[in-house]
Amino acid sequence: MLFEFAYENNFLGLQTGLDWTGQKIDEGLNWAGDKVDDAKDWASDKVDSAGEALSSGLDFINPFS
């Protein structure tokens, strides 16, 4: 109850500081999520490239496939 009062009245900048901290945490999590998505896309592209190279090599060995 005391904390709620201090937060609602922004006692000693409590509300401002906590809101800023929460915003920075959200931004960091969003950034990390974007980097994970980028890594998955990169890995998927590399696997696709390897599959295409393997398929091309097999076509060279057996052109009737």
N, C-alpha and C positions, 0 to 999 in steps of 0.2 A: 504494500500500500504506500509506503514511503517512497519506494522506487518509482511507482506510477506517478505520484505527485511531482517528484523531481523531474521525471521525464516530460510530463505534460507541460510543466512550467519552464522547461529548458534550463534547469538549475545548473549553473557552472558549465553551460554548453553541452550538457549530457545528451540531449536529444539530437543536436547538431552532429556531435561526434559519433554517436551510434548510427545515425542515418548515413553519414559519410562512410563509415566503416562497412556497413552493409552494402552500400553501392559499390565500393571497391571490391568486395568479395564477389558480388554478382558479376562485375566486369571481368574479374580473373577467371571465374568459372566459365563464362562465355568464351573467353579467349582460349582457354584450355580445350573446350569442346570443339572449337573451330580447328585447332591444331590436330586434334584426334581425327576429325573428319578429313582434313587435308592428307594426313598420313594414310588413312584407309584408301582414299582415292588414288594416291601415288602407288601404293602396294597393288591395288587392283589393276592399274595401268601396266605395271611391270609384269604381273602374271599374264595379262592379256598379250603383251608383247612376246613373252616367252612362248606362249601357246601358239601364236602366229608363226614364230620362227621355227618351232618344232614341226608344225603342219607343213610349212614351206619345204623343210628338209625332207620330210617323208614324201611329198609330191615329187621332189627331184629324184628320189630313189625309185619310186614307182609312179611314173607319170600317168598311169591308167586309173589311179584311184580317185 
